[in-house]
Structure formats: C-alpha cells, structure tokens
Amino acid sequence: MEEFYTPWENADSMDKTKPKTAAAIQYDPKKHAAPVVTAKGSGVVAEKIISLAKKHNIPIRENAALVQVLARLDIDTQIPVELYRAVAEVLAFVYSLNERQRQL
C-alpha cells in the first residue's frame, strides 16, 4: 500500500456567511495503523489546504460531517475507529482514481 494524502472540505462552501473548513489525512501503513490528520483549518487555512491539494492533483472530497469531526482532532492524531468506515469509503475512491491515472 502506498502513502497518500486526502483533503476534505465542508459542503457549506456555497454559504458565504460561513468560513470554509478543510481537513487532510495521510496514510502510510509503514508508519501508522490508521490514517493521520495532517492539516486542518477554516478560512484562509482551509483555502490553502484546498489550493495545495489542487496544485498537486490530489482529489478533494466534500463531506461536511466528516470534515467537522476531523477538524476537532489534533494534528498527527490517528483517526478514531469510529471514522474507519467513512474514511475507508473515501480511500477506496482515491485508490480507484490513482489506478485510473496509472492506466492512462
């Protein structure tokens, strides 16, 4: 399994009265048993997380509930067991995108 990064942003990005929120995880099975929160923030910080992901062609998923939970975790903290299923669904999506890009 390879190392990867996945950022999320909240789905309320259309609501200009609320600041955008984003969180990112990294998973390196050689270092951790579960994905780790590597970045989180709102407003300008969220915009920077999203901008960097786009710059490096990293897929971005919108999931307001998940990003709110991830944003409450400390940086370098493994995601809790309760989030495994939600994160696994997104990781499956990321793996399928990566596989498609390799085949092109």
Number of C-alpha atoms within 10 A of each C-alpha: 8 8 11 15 20 22 25 27 27 21 16 15 14 10 9 8 8 11 17 21 25 31 28 25 23 19 21 15 12 9 10 12 11 18 26 23 24 20 22 24 22 18 12 12 16 23 17 14 22 22 13 13 18 13 9 8 9 18 17 18 17 15 16 16 11 17 22 18 12 26 19 12 18 14 16 13 15 19 19 12 9 8 12 12 10 11 18 12 10 17 17 11 14 19 14 12 13 14 11 10 9 8 6 5
